[in-house]
Amino acid sequence: MPQMSPISWLILYNLVIMIFITYNLMNYYLFKYNTKAQEIKKLVSKFNWKW
């Protein structure tokens, strides 16, 4: 069984690293949280303390 030459290992290593970086960049930039702006309400206290 012939073994792979060192240049092939470097190409394979670079390919795996580039796929990994691309995958991470896509997950970072394409992931969006659902905004809940309608549900967030500021709680206002109605007490007016007179010291």
C-alpha distance matrix in Angstrom:
0.0 3.8 6.5 9.7 12.6 15.8 17.8 15.7 16.2 19.9 20.2 18.8 21.2 24.0 23.5 23.7 26.7 28.5 28.1 29.4 32.4 33.2 33.2 35.5 37.8 38.2 39.1 41.6 43.4 43.3 44.4 48.2 50.5 53.3 56.5 59.3 62.1 64.5 64.2 64.8 68.5 70.2 72.3 75.8 78.2 81.7 83.4 85.6 86.5 89.8 90.0
3.8 0.0 3.8 6.7 9.1 12.5 14.4 12.6 13.6 17.0 17.4 16.6 19.0 21.6 21.4 22.0 24.8 26.5 26.5 28.0 30.6 31.5 32.0 34.2 36.2 36.8 38.0 40.2 41.9 42.1 43.4 47.2 49.7 52.6 55.7 58.6 61.3 63.8 63.7 64.1 67.8 69.5 71.7 75.0 77.5 81.1 82.8 84.8 85.7 88.9 89.1
6.5 3.8 0.0 3.8 6.4 9.3 11.6 10.0 10.3 13.8 14.7 13.8 15.8 18.6 18.8 19.3 21.8 23.7 24.0 25.2 27.7 29.0 29.5 31.4 33.5 34.4 35.5 37.5 39.3 39.8 41.0 44.8 47.2 50.3 53.3 56.2 58.8 61.5 61.3 61.6 65.2 66.7 68.9 72.2 74.7 78.2 79.9 81.8 82.6 85.8 86.0
9.7 6.7 3.8 0.0 3.8 6.5 8.2 6.2 6.9 10.3 11.0 10.4 12.6 15.1 15.4 16.2 18.6 20.3 20.9 22.3 24.6 25.7 26.5 28.5 30.4 31.3 32.6 34.6 36.2 36.8 38.2 42.0 44.6 47.7 50.6 53.6 56.1 58.8 58.8 59.0 62.6 64.1 66.4 69.7 72.2 75.8 77.4 79.3 80.2 83.4 83.5
12.6 9.1 6.4 3.8 0.0 3.8 5.5 5.4 6.7 9.1 10.3 10.9 12.7 14.7 15.7 17.0 18.8 20.4 21.5 23.0 24.8 26.1 27.4 29.2 30.7 32.0 33.5 35.1 36.6 37.5 39.2 42.9 45.6 48.8 51.5 54.7 56.9 59.8 59.9 59.9 63.5 64.8 67.2 70.4 73.0 76.5 78.1 79.9 80.7 83.8 83.9
15.8 12.5 9.3 6.5 3.8 0.0 3.8 5.4 5.1 6.4 8.8 9.8 10.5 12.4 14.2 15.4 16.5 18.4 20.0 21.1 22.6 24.3 25.7 27.1 28.6 30.3 31.7 33.0 34.6 35.8 37.4 41.2 43.8 47.1 49.7 52.8 54.9 58.0 58.0 57.8 61.3 62.5 64.9 68.0 70.5 74.1 75.6 77.2 78.0 81.0 81.0
17.8 14.4 11.6 8.2 5.5 3.8 0.0 3.8 5.4 5.1 6.2 8.6 9.8 10.6 12.3 14.3 15.3 16.4 18.4 19.9 21.0 22.4 24.2 25.8 26.9 28.4 30.3 31.5 32.8 34.0 35.9 39.6 42.4 45.7 48.2 51.5 53.5 56.5 56.8 56.6 60.2 61.4 63.9 67.0 69.6 73.1 74.8 76.4 77.2 80.2 80.3
15.7 12.6 10.0 6.2 5.4 5.4 3.8 0.0 3.8 5.4 5.0 6.1 8.4 9.8 10.4 12.2 14.1 15.2 16.4 18.2 19.9 20.9 22.4 24.3 25.6 26.8 28.6 30.2 31.5 32.3 34.1 37.9 40.7 43.9 46.6 49.8 52.0 54.9 55.1 55.2 58.8 60.2 62.7 65.8 68.5 72.0 73.8 75.5 76.5 79.6 79.8
16.2 13.6 10.3 6.9 6.7 5.1 5.4 3.8 0.0 3.8 5.5 5.0 6.0 8.5 9.7 10.5 12.2 14.1 15.3 16.4 18.2 19.8 21.0 22.5 24.2 25.7 27.0 28.5 30.2 31.2 32.7 36.5 39.0 42.3 45.0 48.1 50.3 53.3 53.3 53.3 56.8 58.1 60.5 63.7 66.2 69.8 71.4 73.2 74.0 77.1 77.2
19.9 17.0 13.8 10.3 9.1 6.4 5.1 5.4 3.8 0.0 3.8 5.4 5.0 6.1 8.5 9.9 10.5 12.1 14.2 15.2 16.3 18.1 19.8 21.0 22.3 24.1 25.7 26.8 28.4 29.7 31.4 35.1 37.8 41.2 43.6 46.8 48.8 51.9 52.1 51.8 55.3 56.5 59.0 62.0 64.6 68.2 69.8 71.4 72.2 75.2 75.4
20.2 17.4 14.7 11.0 10.3 8.8 6.2 5.0 5.5 3.8 0.0 3.8 5.4 5.1 6.1 8.6 9.9 10.5 12.2 14.2 15.3 16.3 18.2 20.0 21.0 22.3 24.3 25.7 26.8 27.8 29.8 33.5 36.4 39.7 42.2 45.5 47.5 50.5 50.9 50.8 54.4 55.7 58.3 61.4 64.2 67.6 69.4 71.1 72.1 75.2 75.5
18.8 16.6 13.8 10.4 10.9 9.8 8.6 6.1 5.0 5.4 3.8 0.0 3.8 5.5 5.1 6.2 8.6 9.9 10.6 12.3 14.3 15.3 16.5 18.4 20.0 21.1 22.6 24.4 25.9 26.6 28.2 32.0 34.7 37.9 40.6 43.8 46.1 48.9 49.1 49.2 52.8 54.3 56.8 60.0 62.6 66.1 67.9 69.7 70.8 73.9 74.3
21.2 19.0 15.8 12.6 12.7 10.5 9.8 8.4 6.0 5.0 5.4 3.8 0.0 3.8 5.4 5.2 6.2 8.6 10.0 10.6 12.3 14.2 15.4 16.6 18.4 20.0 21.3 22.6 24.4 25.6 27.0 30.7 33.3 36.6 39.2 42.3 44.5 47.5 47.5 47.4 50.9 52.2 54.6 57.7 60.3 63.9 65.5 67.3 68.1 71.2 71.4
24.0 21.6 18.6 15.1 14.7 12.4 10.6 9.8 8.5 6.1 5.1 5.5 3.8 0.0 3.8 5.5 5.1 6.1 8.5 9.8 10.5 12.1 14.1 15.3 16.3 18.1 19.9 21.0 22.3 23.7 25.5 29.2 32.0 35.3 37.7 41.0 42.9 46.0 46.3 46.1 49.6 50.9 53.5 56.5 59.2 62.7 64.4 66.0 67.1 70.1 70.4
23.5 21.4 18.8 15.4 15.7 14.2 12.3 10.4 9.7 8.5 6.1 5.1 5.4 3.8 0.0 3.8 5.5 5.2 6.2 8.6 10.0 10.5 12.2 14.3 15.4 16.4 18.3 20.0 21.1 21.9 23.9 27.6 30.5 33.7 36.3 39.6 41.7 44.6 45.0 45.0 48.6 50.1 52.7 55.9 58.7 62.1 64.0 65.8 67.0 70.1 70.6
23.7 22.0 19.3 16.2 17.0 15.4 14.3 12.2 10.5 9.9 8.6 6.2 5.2 5.5 3.8 0.0 3.8 5.5 5.2 6.1 8.7 9.9 10.5 12.3 14.3 15.4 16.5 18.3 20.1 20.8 22.2 26.0 28.6 31.8 34.5 37.7 40.0 42.8 42.9 43.0 46.6 48.1 50.6 53.8 56.5 60.0 61.8 63.6 64.7 67.9 68.3
26.7 24.8 21.8 18.6 18.8 16.5 15.3 14.1 12.2 10.5 9.9 8.6 6.2 5.1 5.5 3.8 0.0 3.8 5.5 5.0 6.2 8.5 9.8 10.6 12.2 14.2 15.4 16.5 18.3 19.7 21.1 24.8 27.3 30.8 33.2 36.4 38.4 41.5 41.6 41.4 44.9 46.2 48.6 51.8 54.4 57.9 59.7 61.4 62.4 65.4 65.8
28.5 26.5 23.7 20.3 20.4 18.4 16.4 15.2 14.1 12.1 10.5 9.9 8.6 6.1 5.2 5.5 3.8 0.0 3.8 5.4 5.1 6.0 8.5 9.9 10.5 12.1 14.2 15.3 16.4 17.6 19.6 23.3 26.2 29.5 31.9 35.2 37.1 40.2 40.6 40.5 44.0 45.4 48.1 51.1 54.0 57.4 59.3 60.9 62.1 65.2 65.7
28.1 26.5 24.0 20.9 21.5 20.0 18.4 16.4 15.3 14.2 12.2 10.6 10.0 8.5 6.2 5.2 5.5 3.8 0.0 3.8 5.5 5.1 6.0 8.6 9.9 10.5 12.2 14.2 15.5 16.0 17.7 21.5 24.3 27.5 30.2 33.5 35.6 38.5 38.8 39.0 42.6 44.2 46.9 50.1 52.9 56.3 58.3 60.2 61.5 64.7 65.3
29.4 28.0 25.2 22.3 23.0 21.1 19.9 18.2 16.4 15.2 14.2 12.3 10.6 9.8 8.6 6.1 5.0 5.4 3.8 0.0 3.8 5.5 5.1 6.2 8.7 10.0 10.7 12.3 14.4 15.3 16.4 20.2 22.7 26.0 28.6 31.7 34.0 36.9 37.0 36.9 40.5 42.0 44.5 47.7 50.4 53.9 55.7 57.6 58.7 61.9 62.4
32.4 30.6 27.7 24.6 24.8 22.6 21.0 19.9 18.2 16.3 15.3 14.3 12.3 10.5 10.0 8.7 6.2 5.1 5.5 3.8 0.0 3.8 5.4 5.2 6.1 8.6 9.9 10.5 12.2 13.9 15.4 19.0 21.7 25.2 27.4 30.7 32.5 35.7 36.0 35.7 39.2 40.5 43.1 46.2 48.9 52.4 54.2 55.9 57.1 60.2 60.7
33.2 31.5 29.0 25.7 26.1 24.3 22.4 20.9 19.8 18.1 16.3 15.3 14.2 12.1 10.5 9.9 8.5 6.0 5.1 5.5 3.8 0.0 3.8 5.5 5.1 6.1 8.6 9.9 10.6 11.6 13.8 17.4 20.4 23.7 26.0 29.5 31.3 34.3 34.9 34.9 38.5 40.0 42.8 45.9 48.9 52.2 54.3 56.0 57.4 60.5 61.3
33.2 32.0 29.5 26.5 27.4 25.7 24.2 22.4 21.0 19.8 18.2 16.5 15.4 14.1 12.2 10.5 9.8 8.5 6.0 5.1 5.4 3.8 0.0 3.8 5.5 5.2 6.2 8.6 10.2 10.4 11.8 15.6 18.3 21.5 24.2 27.5 29.7 32.5 32.8 33.0 36.7 38.4 41.0 44.2 47.1 50.5 52.6 54.5 55.9 59.2 59.9
35.5 34.2 31.4 28.5 29.2 27.1 25.8 24.3 22.5 21.0 20.0 18.4 16.6 15.3 14.3 12.3 10.6 9.9 8.6 6.2 5.2 5.5 3.8 0.0 3.8 5.4 5.1 6.1 8.7 10.0 10.7 14.3 16.7 20.3 22.6 25.8 27.8 30.9 31.1 30.9 34.5 35.9 38.5 41.6 44.4 47.9 49.8 51.6 52.9 56.1 56.7
37.8 36.2 33.5 30.4 30.7 28.6 26.9 25.6 24.2 22.3 21.0 20.0 18.4 16.3 15.4 14.3 12.2 10.5 9.9 8.7 6.1 5.1 5.5 3.8 0.0 3.8 5.4 5.1 6.1 8.2 10.0 13.3 16.2 19.7 21.6 25.1 26.7 29.9 30.5 30.2 33.7 35.1 37.9 40.9 43.9 47.2 49.3 50.9 52.3 55.4 56.2
38.2 36.8 34.4 31.3 32.0 30.3 28.4 26.8 25.7 24.1 22.3 21.1 20.0 18.1 16.4 15.4 14.2 12.1 10.5 10.0 8.6 6.1 5.2 5.4 3.8 0.0 3.8 5.5 5.4 5.6 7.9 11.4 14.6 17.7 20.1 23.6 25.4 28.3 29.0 29.2 32.8 34.6 37.5 40.6 43.7 46.9 49.2 51.0 52.6 55.8 56.8
39.1 38.0 35.5 32.6 33.5 31.7 30.3 28.6 27.0 25.7 24.3 22.6 21.3 19.9 18.3 16.5 15.4 14.2 12.2 10.7 9.9 8.6 6.2 5.1 5.4 3.8 0.0 3.8 5.8 5.6 5.7 9.5 12.1 15.4 18.0 21.3 23.5 26.3 26.6 26.8 30.5 32.2 34.9 38.1 41.1 44.4 46.6 48.5 50.1 53.4 54.3
41.6 40.2 37.5 34.6 35.1 33.0 31.5 30.2 28.5 26.8 25.7 24.4 22.6 21.0 20.0 18.3 16.5 15.3 14.2 12.3 10.5 9.9 8.6 6.1 5.1 5.5 3.8 0.0 3.8 5.9 6.0 9.0 11.4 15.1 16.9 20.3 22.0 25.2 25.6 25.3 28.8 30.2 33.0 36.1 39.0 42.3 44.4 46.2 47.6 50.8 51.6
43.4 41.9 39.3 36.2 36.6 34.6 32.8 31.5 30.2 28.4 26.8 25.9 24.4 22.3 21.1 20.1 18.3 16.4 15.5 14.4 12.2 10.6 10.2 8.7 6.1 5.4 5.8 3.8 0.0 3.8 5.8 8.1 11.3 14.5 16.1 19.7 21.1 24.2 25.2 25.0 28.4 30.0 33.0 36.0 39.1 42.3 44.6 46.2 47.9 51.0 52.0
43.3 42.1 39.8 36.8 37.5 35.8 34.0 32.3 31.2 29.7 27.8 26.6 25.6 23.7 21.9 20.8 19.7 17.6 16.0 15.3 13.9 11.6 10.4 10.0 8.2 5.6 5.6 5.9 3.8 0.0 3.8 6.4 10.0 12.7 15.0 18.6 20.3 23.1 24.1 24.4 28.0 30.0 33.0 36.1 39.3 42.4 44.9 46.7 48.6 51.8 53.1
44.4 43.4 41.0 38.2 39.2 37.4 35.9 34.1 32.7 31.4 29.8 28.2 27.0 25.5 23.9 22.2 21.1 19.6 17.7 16.4 15.4 13.8 11.8 10.7 10.0 7.9 5.7 6.0 5.8 3.8 0.0 3.8 6.8 9.9 12.5 15.8 18.0 20.7 21.3 21.7 25.3 27.4 30.2 33.4 36.5 39.7 42.1 44.1 45.9 49.2 50.5
48.2 47.2 44.8 42.0 42.9 41.2 39.6 37.9 36.5 35.1 33.5 32.0 30.7 29.2 27.6 26.0 24.8 23.3 21.5 20.2 19.0 17.4 15.6 14.3 13.3 11.4 9.5 9.0 8.1 6.4 3.8 0.0 3.8 6.5 8.8 12.3 14.3 17.0 17.7 18.2 21.8 24.0 27.0 30.1 33.3 36.3 38.9 40.9 42.9 46.2 47.6
50.5 49.7 47.2 44.6 45.6 43.8 42.4 40.7 39.0 37.8 36.4 34.7 33.3 32.0 30.5 28.6 27.3 26.2 24.3 22.7 21.7 20.4 18.3 16.7 16.2 14.6 12.1 11.4 11.3 10.0 6.8 3.8 0.0 3.8 6.1 9.1 11.6 14.3 14.5 14.9 18.7 20.9 23.6 26.9 30.1 33.1 35.6 37.8 39.8 43.2 44.6
53.3 52.6 50.3 47.7 48.8 47.1 45.7 43.9 42.3 41.2 39.7 37.9 36.6 35.3 33.7 31.8 30.8 29.5 27.5 26.0 25.2 23.7 21.5 20.3 19.7 17.7 15.4 15.1 14.5 12.7 9.9 6.5 3.8 0.0 3.8 6.4 9.3 11.3 11.7 12.9 16.6 19.3 22.0 25.3 28.6 31.3 34.1 36.4 38.6 42.1 43.8
56.5 55.7 53.3 50.6 51.5 49.7 48.2 46.6 45.0 43.6 42.2 40.6 39.2 37.7 36.3 34.5 33.2 31.9 30.2 28.6 27.4 26.0 24.2 22.6 21.6 20.1 18.0 16.9 16.1 15.0 12.5 8.8 6.1 3.8 0.0 3.8 5.7 8.3 9.2 9.9 13.4 16.1 19.1 22.1 25.5 28.2 31.1 33.2 35.5 38.9 40.7
59.3 58.6 56.2 53.6 54.7 52.8 51.5 49.8 48.1 46.8 45.5 43.8 42.3 41.0 39.6 37.7 36.4 35.2 33.5 31.7 30.7 29.5 27.5 25.8 25.1 23.6 21.3 20.3 19.7 18.6 15.8 12.3 9.1 6.4 3.8 0.0 3.8 5.5 5.5 6.6 10.3 13.3 16.0 19.2 22.5 25.1 28.0 30.4 32.7 36.2 38.1
62.1 61.3 58.8 56.1 56.9 54.9 53.5 52.0 50.3 48.8 47.5 46.1 44.5 42.9 41.7 40.0 38.4 37.1 35.6 34.0 32.5 31.3 29.7 27.8 26.7 25.4 23.5 22.0 21.1 20.3 18.0 14.3 11.6 9.3 5.7 3.8 0.0 3.8 5.5 5.5 8.4 11.2 14.4 17.1 20.7 23.1 26.2 28.2 30.8 34.1 36.1
64.5 63.8 61.5 58.8 59.8 58.0 56.5 54.9 53.3 51.9 50.5 48.9 47.5 46.0 44.6 42.8 41.5 40.2 38.5 36.9 35.7 34.3 32.5 30.9 29.9 28.3 26.3 25.2 24.2 23.1 20.7 17.0 14.3 11.3 8.3 5.5 3.8 0.0 3.8 5.7 7.7 11.1 13.9 16.6 20.1 22.0 25.4 27.6 30.4 33.8 36.1
64.2 63.7 61.3 58.8 59.9 58.0 56.8 55.1 53.3 52.1 50.9 49.1 47.5 46.3 45.0 42.9 41.6 40.6 38.8 37.0 36.0 34.9 32.8 31.1 30.5 29.0 26.6 25.6 25.2 24.1 21.3 17.7 14.5 11.7 9.2 5.5 5.5 3.8 0.0 3.8 6.2 9.9 12.0 15.1 18.3 20.6 23.7 26.3 28.8 32.4 34.6
64.8 64.1 61.6 59.0 59.9 57.8 56.6 55.2 53.3 51.8 50.8 49.2 47.4 46.1 45.0 43.0 41.4 40.5 39.0 36.9 35.7 34.9 33.0 30.9 30.2 29.2 26.8 25.3 25.0 24.4 21.7 18.2 14.9 12.9 9.9 6.6 5.5 5.7 3.8 0.0 3.8 6.7 9.4 12.6 15.9 18.5 21.4 23.7 26.1 29.6 31.6
68.5 67.8 65.2 62.6 63.5 61.3 60.2 58.8 56.8 55.3 54.4 52.8 50.9 49.6 48.6 46.6 44.9 44.0 42.6 40.5 39.2 38.5 36.7 34.5 33.7 32.8 30.5 28.8 28.4 28.0 25.3 21.8 18.7 16.6 13.4 10.3 8.4 7.7 6.2 3.8 0.0 3.8 6.3 9.1 12.5 14.9 17.9 20.3 22.9 26.3 28.5
70.2 69.5 66.7 64.1 64.8 62.5 61.4 60.2 58.1 56.5 55.7 54.3 52.2 50.9 50.1 48.1 46.2 45.4 44.2 42.0 40.5 40.0 38.4 35.9 35.1 34.6 32.2 30.2 30.0 30.0 27.4 24.0 20.9 19.3 16.1 13.3 11.2 11.1 9.9 6.7 3.8 0.0 3.8 6.1 9.6 12.4 15.1 17.2 19.6 23.0 25.1
72.3 71.7 68.9 66.4 67.2 64.9 63.9 62.7 60.5 59.0 58.3 56.8 54.6 53.5 52.7 50.6 48.6 48.1 46.9 44.5 43.1 42.8 41.0 38.5 37.9 37.5 34.9 33.0 33.0 33.0 30.2 27.0 23.6 22.0 19.1 16.0 14.4 13.9 12.0 9.4 6.3 3.8 0.0 3.8 6.5 9.5 12.1 14.6 16.9 20.5 22.6
75.8 75.0 72.2 69.7 70.4 68.0 67.0 65.8 63.7 62.0 61.4 60.0 57.7 56.5 55.9 53.8 51.8 51.1 50.1 47.7 46.2 45.9 44.2 41.6 40.9 40.6 38.1 36.1 36.0 36.1 33.4 30.1 26.9 25.3 22.1 19.2 17.1 16.6 15.1 12.6 9.1 6.1 3.8 0.0 3.8 6.3 9.1 11.2 13.9 17.3 19.7
78.2 77.5 74.7 72.2 73.0 70.5 69.6 68.5 66.2 64.6 64.2 62.6 60.3 59.2 58.7 56.5 54.4 54.0 52.9 50.4 48.9 48.9 47.1 44.4 43.9 43.7 41.1 39.0 39.1 39.3 36.5 33.3 30.1 28.6 25.5 22.5 20.7 20.1 18.3 15.9 12.5 9.6 6.5 3.8 0.0 3.8 5.6 8.2 10.6 14.2 16.5
81.7 81.1 78.2 75.8 76.5 74.1 73.1 72.0 69.8 68.2 67.6 66.1 63.9 62.7 62.1 60.0 57.9 57.4 56.3 53.9 52.4 52.2 50.5 47.9 47.2 46.9 44.4 42.3 42.3 42.4 39.7 36.3 33.1 31.3 28.2 25.1 23.1 22.0 20.6 18.5 14.9 12.4 9.5 6.3 3.8 0.0 3.8 6.4 9.5 12.8 15.7
83.4 82.8 79.9 77.4 78.1 75.6 74.8 73.8 71.4 69.8 69.4 67.9 65.5 64.4 64.0 61.8 59.7 59.3 58.3 55.7 54.2 54.3 52.6 49.8 49.3 49.2 46.6 44.4 44.6 44.9 42.1 38.9 35.6 34.1 31.1 28.0 26.2 25.4 23.7 21.4 17.9 15.1 12.1 9.1 5.6 3.8 0.0 3.8 6.1 9.5 12.3
85.6 84.8 81.8 79.3 79.9 77.2 76.4 75.5 73.2 71.4 71.1 69.7 67.3 66.0 65.8 63.6 61.4 60.9 60.2 57.6 55.9 56.0 54.5 51.6 50.9 51.0 48.5 46.2 46.2 46.7 44.1 40.9 37.8 36.4 33.2 30.4 28.2 27.6 26.3 23.7 20.3 17.2 14.6 11.2 8.2 6.4 3.8 0.0 3.8 6.5 9.7
86.5 85.7 82.6 80.2 80.7 78.0 77.2 76.5 74.0 72.2 72.1 70.8 68.1 67.1 67.0 64.7 62.4 62.1 61.5 58.7 57.1 57.4 55.9 52.9 52.3 52.6 50.1 47.6 47.9 48.6 45.9 42.9 39.8 38.6 35.5 32.7 30.8 30.4 28.8 26.1 22.9 19.6 16.9 13.9 10.6 9.5 6.1 3.8 0.0 3.8 6.2
89.8 88.9 85.8 83.4 83.8 81.0 80.2 79.6 77.1 75.2 75.2 73.9 71.2 70.1 70.1 67.9 65.4 65.2 64.7 61.9 60.2 60.5 59.2 56.1 55.4 55.8 53.4 50.8 51.0 51.8 49.2 46.2 43.2 42.1 38.9 36.2 34.1 33.8 32.4 29.6 26.3 23.0 20.5 17.3 14.2 12.8 9.5 6.5 3.8 0.0 3.8
90.0 89.1 86.0 83.5 83.9 81.0 80.3 79.8 77.2 75.4 75.5 74.3 71.4 70.4 70.6 68.3 65.8 65.7 65.3 62.4 60.7 61.3 59.9 56.7 56.2 56.8 54.3 51.6 52.0 53.1 50.5 47.6 44.6 43.8 40.7 38.1 36.1 36.1 34.6 31.6 28.5 25.1 22.6 19.7 16.5 15.7 12.3 9.7 6.2 3.8 0.0
